[in-house]
């Protein structure tokens, strides 16, 4: 999965690039008009290509009615904007999924679990870009605890569409040293 520009990955071509630029504008200042040349640059789409896509967005009610060549005015309160904005930043959903899957697969819970790598940084653009699970197993881990970790890695890989790699540490201090500024700690909460 492309976590850097997920809308463009899910909606390829002109429409995805245009939606990405419009969501960015909606987030920054939904009430101000957006000049076509500015939108064209932000979306890397020619004005001629934009008009067809903008027409369709107008039919959906995401933008106000307009004539060809006019600036784009968003309909800020349209219910789809929040959903689209959530798709542009999936980091929170990755964290929530990791929490849910950890509860489902790791018994007892690890002493420490954090997420690191290109997926959590939001820079992943290819399915080979990784999410690292930095884990300190519980001190009294049962013999089958590693099976739960393998199941967690498999489930997370499927859920994300990216490679998930576990990295073991012997202590919380060692685990924290493995991370970076963008590392997100899951456990302890």
KARA-V283649 format. One record per pair of residues at least 4 apart in sequence whose C-alpha atoms are under 6 Angstrom apart, sorted by the first residue. I is the first residue (numbers start at 0). J is the second residue. D is the distance in whole Angstrom. If there is no record, write none. Layout:
<<I J D> <I J D>>
//
This chain:
<<0 125 6> <0 126 5> <0 160 5> <1 5 5> <1 123 6> <1 124 4> <1 125 5> <2 121 5> <2 123 5> <2 124 6> <3 121 5> <3 122 5> <3 123 6> <3 124 6> <5 87 6> <6 10 6> <6 15 6> <7 11 5> <7 15 4> <7 16 5> <10 15 5> <11 15 5> <13 17 6> <14 18 6> <16 42 5> <17 42 5> <18 22 6> <20 41 6> <20 42 5> <24 28 6> <25 29 4> <29 75 6> <32 70 6> <32 71 5> <32 72 5> <33 70 5> <33 71 5> <34 70 5> <35 39 6> <35 70 6> <38 42 6> <39 43 6> <39 44 5> <39 45 6> <49 53 6> <56 61 6> <57 61 6> <57 62 5> <61 74 5> <62 72 6> <62 73 4> <62 74 5> <63 72 6> <63 73 6> <63 74 6> <90 119 6> <97 101 6> <101 105 5> <104 147 5> <104 151 6> <105 147 5> <109 135 6> <109 136 5> <109 137 5> <110 135 5> <110 136 6> <110 137 5> <111 134 6> <111 135 5> <111 186 5> <111 187 6> <112 133 6> <112 134 5> <112 185 5> <112 186 5> <113 132 6> <113 133 5> <113 183 5> <113 184 4> <113 185 5> <114 131 6> <114 132 5> <114 182 6> <114 183 5> <115 119 6> <115 130 6> <115 131 5> <115 182 5> <116 129 6> <116 130 5> <116 131 6> <117 122 5> <117 123 5> <117 128 6> <117 129 6> <118 123 5> <118 130 5> <120 181 6> <123 128 5> <126 160 6> <126 161 4> <127 161 6> <127 162 6> <129 162 5> <129 163 6> <130 163 5> <131 163 6> <131 164 5> <131 165 6> <132 165 5> <132 166 6> <133 166 5> <133 167 6> <134 167 5> <135 167 6> <135 168 5> <135 169 6> <140 144 6> <151 155 6> <152 163 6> <156 160 6> <156 161 5> <156 162 5> <156 163 5> <168 173 6> <168 174 5> <178 182 6>>
//
